[in-house]
Amino acid sequence: DGGITQSPKYLFRKEGQNVTLSCEQNLNHDAMYWYRQDPGQGLRLIYYSQIVNDFQKGDIAEGYSVSREKKESFPLTVTSAQKNPTAFYLCASSITGESNQPQHFGDGTRLSIL
Amino acid sequence: ELKVEQNPLFLSMQEGKNYTIYCNYSTTSDRLYWYRQDPGKSLESLFVLLSNGAVKQEGRLMASLDTKARLSTLHITAAVHDLSATYFCAVDMNYGGSQGNLIFGKGTKLSVKP
């Protein structure tokens, strides 16, 4: 079955540490997205990529970085510059240009500070 | 800047009752998506609404879109406990073009009680 796999499910970050969240999809989707969700809030876009080797900042990109070296993979690094990283992080993918297809979401990674 | 507002944010219903969740957005868009999220879980796509007057139904849920009023509704008929979840609407920013980024509402937390 095709889908999006996020790992790890839970992640703890120490002060000053960078951590990387993995997102892999086998849906053959061109576009991939990273969202942050805080308790009681909607999703906010961190970064997105419409094609391999290209990505753009979303609304809250500060303190985060991404890469898109392969179509299937879109890892997110939470850097030490992100002072409030505790949140639920969701990765999504979609077919570019097909508006009748929704974004598909992974199961998320919950990041906490030690 | 596109803003998306849902109301109510919290909804406690009795089983068997009907209710409507509202999603208003601030600028022109012709694509709107509804998602469901169970606690601690990912987002599941419910409906894709692509044109003015679009109406989609699945089981006890029915969604509609009025692009002139910039309003979508999610109507719940004869609620059952299994519908308890948080419901998000998301609006596509790229009016008239290919699929763009989504702006999410804050979500409506629905609790259906016996």
Interface residues (C-beta under 8 A of the other chain):
Chain A: A31 Y33 G40 Q41 G42 L43 R44 L45 Y48 G58 L90 A92 S94 I95 T96 G97 E98 S99 N100 Q101 P102 Q103 H104 F105 G106 D107 G108 R110
Chain B: V4 R31 Y33 Y35 G40 K41 S42 L43 E44 S45 V48 L50 F88 A90 D92 S98 Q99 N101 L102 F104 G105 K106 G107
